[in-house]
Amino acid sequence: MIEIKPNIQHPSTCPHCEAPLKPKTILWQGMHVCVESKCVSCHTKIIEDLEVGHAVNFPYQLDLAKHEVYGHEFCKYWLGEKLLVSLQNPQEEKLGISKEVFKCHQRVLILNCIDYLYGHSLLKLLNAQRHLDNYPEYGLIVIVPKFLRWMVPEGVAEIWTVNIPLKRGQCYYPNFDRFVSEECQRFDDIYVSKAHSHPSHFDISKFTRIPQYNFDKYPPRITFIWRDDRIWCNALLSASLRKLKMPDIALKLQNARVQKLFSKIRDRVPEAKFAIAGLGRSTQFPDWIEDLRVDKFNAETEREICQIYAESRLVIGVHGSNMLLPSGHAGMTLDLMPEDRWGNLAQDILYQEADARLAAFRYRYVSLQTPLAQIAAIASSMMLHYTEFKQNMTADKYL
């Protein structure tokens, strides 16, 4: 965590002359938490990221007067340059912000979960458990977009809910900056959470209030996680159909693949139950596949669908943020990886297994191009052999 009051803990140097920068104040851009600094030598004003969220690894410095961005090239466009554009184009629209106070503290820790991607926001929120467990002397204040309010765990001191849509998550709203800056005047000591992009050691049930899967549950259910915008079919074909404005054909192909996959698994695991869940209700499924999809997500539908995940021995779906909550609640996960996503391996999976060998069995990754029969064989093996595998791999724990 990083101190911002009474002192700003942010040593850094000028991108022009490499002299020390003197921090002046904190700028709450929204997704970014920034420091406004001034060079002690050339007196240039620099705005730079606090090392929070993705800025832990890729912080950027901005010279607004020169319209320049300094930092690693890897994420420069979607982090550094987007930040510059947002500050050059402040949104004067007033965001709706609500404040809930549960405990009064003078020493606080602020966790900012605002982002422009759903998965990023959710993963930042999961940092809350580490702070609640390890820093009880600080009141934890969580800043969340409205769609995540329902997942804030119990024990926090305050919740500041911001009514900001994901597509506006990279924008700079001066009224948000004013709100947070004014609220910060109430406290003597303030730290900001690093809000790590991929935290570990959390229990998802503390956030959703839905228990994880019980392997004693019978009959076992397999759930495919449906989405309309990243389709399980040949990538070139899917792109071509979208270009031709014929996405319905791709969705029908996905439907056919899911039915064929389930049929092959049913041949091997006849006692299994099958379901389809996720966002988008395009196409129809036969009666033996329970259709639990929704047209849109809200707090109520997300709770209900998490219960579905928690009743699933295995969830299968195409890699993406849509796999976060399913993987966190289900017994096992089979992640279908597009060829351009192998660099993002495991970023969409909420591991809830501490034993490395059991985790290797419970969470699997295969190419999206893997033959359907092979995927069915892998899924069936996971369904049939987990109990035996666990007994063999953990026998020494009982000696």
C-alpha positions in Angstrom: 0.0 0.0 0.0 1.1 3.6 -0.7 0.9 6.5 1.7 -0.7 9.6 0.3 -1.5 11.5 3.6 0.1 13.2 5.4 3.0 12.5 3.0 2.9 11.3 -0.6 5.1 8.2 -0.8 6.2 8.4 -4.4 9.9 8.9 -5.2 10.4 9.5 -8.9 12.5 11.5 -11.4 11.9 13.9 -14.2 11.6 12.3 -17.7 13.4 15.4 -19.1 16.4 16.0 -16.8 16.3 13.0 -14.4 16.2 15.4 -11.4 13.9 14.4 -8.5 10.2 15.2 -8.8 8.5 16.7 -5.8 4.9 15.4 -5.3 2.3 18.1 -4.9 -1.1 16.5 -4.8 -3.1 13.5 -5.7 -5.3 13.5 -8.8 -8.2 10.9 -8.8 -8.6 10.5 -12.6 -11.0 7.5 -12.2 -9.3 4.3 -13.3 -5.9 5.9 -12.5 -4.7 7.3 -9.3 -2.1 10.0 -10.2 0.4 12.3 -8.6 0.9 15.8 -9.7 4.6 16.6 -9.3 7.1 19.3 -10.2 10.7 18.9 -11.1 13.1 20.5 -8.6 15.5 21.4 -11.4 13.7 22.3 -14.7 10.3 23.0 -12.9 8.3 21.0 -15.4 4.9 19.8 -14.2 4.5 16.1 -14.5 1.4 13.9 -13.9 2.3 10.3 -13.2 0.7 7.1 -12.1 0.8 5.9 -8.6 1.8 2.2 -8.8 -1.8 0.9 -8.6 -3.5 -1.7 -10.6 -1.8 -2.2 -14.0 0.4 0.7 -13.2 2.2 -1.5 -10.6 4.1 -2.9 -13.7 3.5 -0.2 -16.3 3.4 3.3 -14.7 3.4 6.3 -17.1 4.4 9.9 -16.8 2.7 12.7 -18.7 3.8 16.2 -19.7 0.5 17.8 -20.5 2.1 21.0 -21.8 4.0 19.0 -24.4 1.4 16.3 -24.9 3.9 13.6 -24.3 3.8 10.2 -22.6 6.8 8.5 -21.0 7.0 4.8 -20.0 7.2 1.3 -21.3 6.0 0.8 -24.9 4.1 -2.4 -24.2 1.0 -0.8 -22.7 1.7 2.7 -23.7 -1.4 3.0 -26.0 -4.1 1.6 -23.7 -2.7 2.9 -20.5 -0.4 5.9 -21.0 -1.9 7.5 -24.1 -5.5 6.9 -23.0 -4.7 8.6 -19.7 -3.3 11.6 -21.6 -6.4 11.9 -23.8 -8.7 11.7 -20.8 -6.9 14.5 -18.9 -6.9 16.6 -22.1 -10.7 16.0 -22.4 -12.3 16.2 -19.0 -15.9 15.1 -18.8 -18.0 17.7 -17.1 -20.9 15.4 -16.7 -21.6 14.7 -13.0 -21.3 11.1 -12.0 -23.7 9.8 -9.4 -21.7 8.9 -6.3 -23.1 7.4 -3.1 -21.3 7.0 0.2 -22.0 4.4 2.8 -20.2 4.6 6.2 -20.2 1.5 8.4 -17.2 2.3 10.7 -15.4 5.5 11.6 -11.6 5.5 11.2 -9.0 8.2 11.1 -6.5 5.8 9.5 -7.8 4.5 6.2 -6.8 2.4 3.2 -8.5 3.2 -0.2 -9.1 0.4 -2.7 -10.0 1.9 -6.1 -11.8 -0.7 -8.4 -12.8 1.6 -11.3 -11.8 0.3 -14.7 -13.0 0.0 -18.2 -13.0 -3.8 -18.3 -15.3 -5.9 -16.1 -12.7 -8.5 -15.3 -10.2 -5.8 -14.2 -12.6 -4.2 -11.8 -13.6 -7.5 -10.3 -10.0 -8.6 -9.9 -9.1 -5.3 -8.2 -12.0 -5.8 -5.7 -10.6 -9.2 -4.7 -7.7 -7.4 -3.1 -10.1 -6.4 -0.3 -9.7 -9.7 1.5 -6.0 -9.3 1.9 -6.4 -5.8 3.4 -9.2 -6.9 5.8 -7.2 -9.9 7.0 -3.8 -8.2 7.3 -4.5 -4.5 8.1 -7.4 -4.5 10.6 -6.1 -1.3 12.1 -7.0 0.6 8.9 -10.5 1.3 7.8 -10.9 -0.1 4.3 -12.7 2.2 1.9 -13.7 0.5 -1.4 -14.5 2.6 -4.5 -16.6 0.5 -6.8 -18.5 1.0 -10.0 -22.2 0.4 -9.4 -22.3 -3.0 -11.0 -19.9 -4.4 -8.4 -21.5 -3.0 -5.3 -23.2 -6.3 -4.5 -19.8 -8.1 -4.3 -18.2 -5.8 -1.7 -17.4 -8.1 1.2 -18.4 -7.4 4.8 -16.0 -5.7 7.2 -15.2 -2.7 5.1 -15.4 0.7 6.7 -16.9 2.6 3.8 -18.2 2.0 0.2 -18.1 4.8 -2.3 -20.3 3.6 -5.3 -19.7 5.4 -8.6 -22.4 5.2 -11.3 -20.0 4.9 -14.2 -20.5 2.6 -17.2 -17.6 0.4 -18.2 -17.2 2.1 -21.6 -16.5 5.3 -19.8 -14.1 3.8 -17.3 -11.0 5.4 -18.9 -12.5 8.9 -18.8 -11.5 11.7 -16.4 -14.4 13.2 -14.4 -13.4 16.2 -12.4 -16.4 15.8 -10.1 -15.1 12.4 -9.1 -11.7 13.9 -8.3 -13.4 16.6 -6.2 -15.6 14.1 -4.4 -12.6 11.9 -3.4 -10.4 14.8 -2.6 -13.0 16.4 -0.3 -13.7 13.1 1.5 -10.0 12.6 2.1 -10.0 15.7 4.3 -11.9 13.7 7.0 -8.9 11.4 7.6 -5.5 11.8 9.3 -3.6 9.0 7.6 -4.5 7.6 4.1 -3.0 4.8 2.1 -3.9 3.6 -1.3 -4.1 -0.1 -2.1 -1.9 -1.3 -4.9 -5.0 -3.1 -6.2 -3.0 -5.9 -7.8 -4.3 -7.0 -11.2 -4.2 -10.7 -10.2 -4.4 -11.1 -6.5 -4.1 -14.5 -4.8 -5.4 -16.0 -1.5 -9.0 -15.0 -1.5 -12.2 -16.9 -0.9 -14.7 -15.9 -3.6 -17.6 -16.9 -1.4 -16.8 -13.9 0.9 -17.6 -11.7 -2.0 -20.6 -13.3 -3.7 -22.0 -15.0 -0.5 -22.4 -18.1 -2.6 -20.5 -21.3 -1.4 -18.1 -23.1 -3.8 -19.0 -26.4 -5.3 -19.5 -29.5 -3.1 -18.0 -32.5 -4.8 -20.5 -34.8 -2.9 -23.3 -33.2 -4.9 -25.2 -35.6 -7.2 -26.0 -35.9 -10.0 -23.1 -33.9 -11.4 -23.8 -30.9 -13.7 -21.8 -29.6 -16.6 -22.4 -26.0 -17.6 -21.2 -24.2 -20.8 -20.6 -20.5 -20.4 -22.3 -18.8 -23.3 -21.4 -15.4 -24.8 -22.5 -13.8 -28.1 -19.4 -11.8 -28.7 -16.5 -14.3 -28.5 -17.8 -17.4 -30.2 -16.7 -21.0 -30.1 -16.1 -21.7 -33.8 -13.4 -21.2 -36.3 -11.9 -17.8 -35.7 -11.5 -16.9 -39.3 -15.0 -18.0 -40.1 -16.4 -16.1 -37.1 -14.6 -12.9 -38.2 -15.8 -13.3 -41.8 -19.4 -13.8 -40.7 -19.3 -10.7 -38.5 -17.7 -8.7 -41.4 -20.6 -9.8 -43.6 -23.0 -8.9 -40.8 -24.1 -12.5 -40.5 -23.3 -13.2 -36.8 -26.4 -15.3 -36.4 -24.8 -18.1 -38.4 -21.8 -18.1 -36.1 -24.1 -18.3 -33.1 -25.9 -21.2 -34.6 -22.6 -23.0 -35.2 -21.6 -22.4 -31.6 -25.0 -23.8 -30.5 -24.4 -26.9 -32.6 -20.9 -27.4 -31.2 -22.2 -27.2 -27.6 -24.9 -29.7 -28.3 -22.5 -32.1 -30.0 -20.0 -31.7 -27.1 -22.6 -32.4 -24.5 -23.9 -35.4 -26.5 -20.4 -36.9 -26.6 -19.9 -36.3 -22.8 -23.4 -37.8 -22.1 -22.3 -41.0 -23.8 -19.4 -41.3 -21.3 -21.1 -39.8 -18.3 -24.8 -40.7 -18.7 -25.8 -39.6 -15.2 -24.6 -36.0 -15.8 -27.0 -33.0 -16.1 -26.3 -30.3 -18.7 -26.9 -26.6 -18.6 -26.1 -23.4 -20.6 -25.5 -20.2 -18.7 -24.1 -16.7 -19.5 -25.1 -13.6 -21.4 -27.2 -13.7 -24.5 -30.2 -15.9 -25.4 -29.6 -16.4 -29.1 -30.6 -19.8 -30.5 -32.5 -22.6 -28.8 -31.4 -25.8 -27.0 -33.2 -29.1 -26.6 -35.0 -29.8 -23.4 -32.3 -32.1 -22.0 -30.0 -29.0 -21.8 -31.2 -26.5 -19.2 -31.1 -23.0 -20.6 -30.2 -20.6 -17.8 -28.9 -17.7 -19.9 -29.9 -14.1 -19.3 -30.3 -11.0 -21.5 -28.5 -8.7 -19.1 -26.7 -8.9 -15.8 -27.6 -7.0 -12.6 -27.0 -7.8 -8.9 -29.9 -10.2 -8.8 -29.1 -12.2 -11.9 -25.4 -12.3 -11.1 -26.2 -13.8 -7.6 -28.5 -16.4 -9.3 -26.0 -17.3 -11.9 -23.2 -17.7 -9.3 -25.5 -20.3 -7.6 -25.6 -22.1 -11.0 -21.8 -22.1 -11.2 -21.6 -23.3 -7.6 -23.8 -26.3 -8.5 -21.6 -27.2 -11.5 -19.0 -29.9 -11.2 -17.4 -28.6 -14.5 -17.8 -25.3 -16.4 -16.6 -25.0 -20.0 -16.2 -21.8 -21.9 -14.1 -19.6 -24.2 -11.4 -17.6 -22.4 -12.4 -14.2 -21.1 -13.7 -12.3 -18.1 -16.9 -14.4 -18.5 -14.9 -17.3 -16.9 -13.9 -15.5 -13.7 -17.0 -16.1 -11.5 -17.7 -19.6 -13.0 -14.2 -20.8 -12.3 -14.3 -19.4 -8.8 -17.4 -21.3 -7.8 -17.5 -24.5 -9.9 -15.7 -27.7 -9.1 -13.5 -27.7 -12.2 -12.9 -25.5 -15.3 -12.1 -26.2 -18.9 -10.9 -23.0 -20.6 -11.0 -22.9 -24.4 -8.1 -20.7 -25.5 -8.1 -18.6 -28.8 -4.8 -18.7 -30.5 -4.1 -15.0 -29.8 -4.8 -15.4 -26.1 -2.1 -17.8 -24.9 -0.2 -14.8 -23.4 -3.2 -14.2 -21.1 -3.2 -17.8 -19.8 -4.9 -18.1 -16.3 -5.8 -14.4 -16.2 -9.5 -15.3 -16.4 -9.4 -18.1 -13.8 -10.1 -17.6 -10.1 -8.0 -20.4 -8.6 -9.6 -21.7 -5.4 -7.3 -24.7 -4.9 -4.1 -24.4 -2.9 -2.6 -27.8 -3.8 -0.7 -27.4 -7.1 -1.4 -31.0 -8.2 -5.1 -30.8 -7.6 -5.2 -27.3 -9.3 -3.6 -28.8 -12.4 -6.4 -31.3 -12.5 -9.2 -28.9 -11.7 -8.2 -26.1 -14.1 -7.4 -27.0 -17.7 -6.6 -25.0 -20.8 -6.9 -26.3 -24.4 -6.8 -24.6 -27.7 -10.0 -23.4 -29.2 -9.0 -25.4 -32.3 -8.8 -28.7 -30.4 -11.0 -31.3 -32.0 -14.4 -31.5 -30.4 -14.0 -35.3 -29.7 -10.8 -34.6 -27.8 -12.4 -31.8 -25.7 -15.2 -34.2 -24.8 -12.7 -36.9 -23.8 -10.9 -34.4 -21.5 -14.1 -33.1 -20.0 -15.4 -36.7 -19.4 -12.1 -37.7 -17.8 -12.3 -34.7 -15.4 -15.9 -35.7 -14.5 -15.2 -39.3 -13.9 -11.7 -39.4 -12.3 -11.4 -36.4 -9.9 -12.3 -38.3 -6.7 -9.8 -41.1 -7.5 -7.1 -38.6 -8.6 -7.5 -36.6 -5.3 -7.3 -39.7 -3.2 -4.1 -40.8 -4.9 -2.4 -37.4 -4.9 -3.2 -36.4 -1.3 -2.8 -39.8 0.5 0.3 -38.6 2.4 -1.8 -36.0 4.1 -3.6 -38.7 6.1 -0.5 -40.6 7.3 
